[in-house]
Amino acid sequence: MTLSSVSDPKPSPTPEQLSQVGRWLEEYGEIATILPVLAGLLVTTQLRLRGGTALLVNLTIAAITRQTIIQLKKHGAPPSPPRLVEVAPAPAPPEEDYMIVHSVPGRIRLRIPRLQEDPPFAKRLEKLLQEQDIVLGVRVNRAARSIAIRYDEGHLSELELGMRLLDLLAQAEGAAAHG
């Protein structure tokens, strides 16, 4: 058997179909905005990822989804477009160390239960974030256990942002152990 005799039984999307998807994404821009966040949350929930790993995976999946949407809008889809698959709901995961609640380029909001329980940790984290040259604004809501961060997305990728956030979270936690 040669490689040429093996074929994919599913036909590739036609240029017209790709064009229709691109037009649809342009027309319904709010879908293109929320889809990356939902894709990241779906993957981290289904894989039951927590803490730092969930943060990095979520940001990576969101970035890949955004790039796919951009390509669909501009040039068409990849050869094998993603298919929707029905997935059984995962059991409720235990309380997360931190979780992405919302993410768009230039803004991210994390839920961090420790913000409510540990005011000194919240202050340390806020101060560390404000000292970052790429951070444009920080808003801590201890009652909601969340922190919103506005950042200059032009100077780093979402993966680099995730790595930097993990480092700052570790610094804020580490300061408590030494202080």
Order of alpha helices (4+ residues) and beta strands (2+ residues): alpha-alpha-alpha-beta-beta-alpha-alpha-beta-beta-alpha
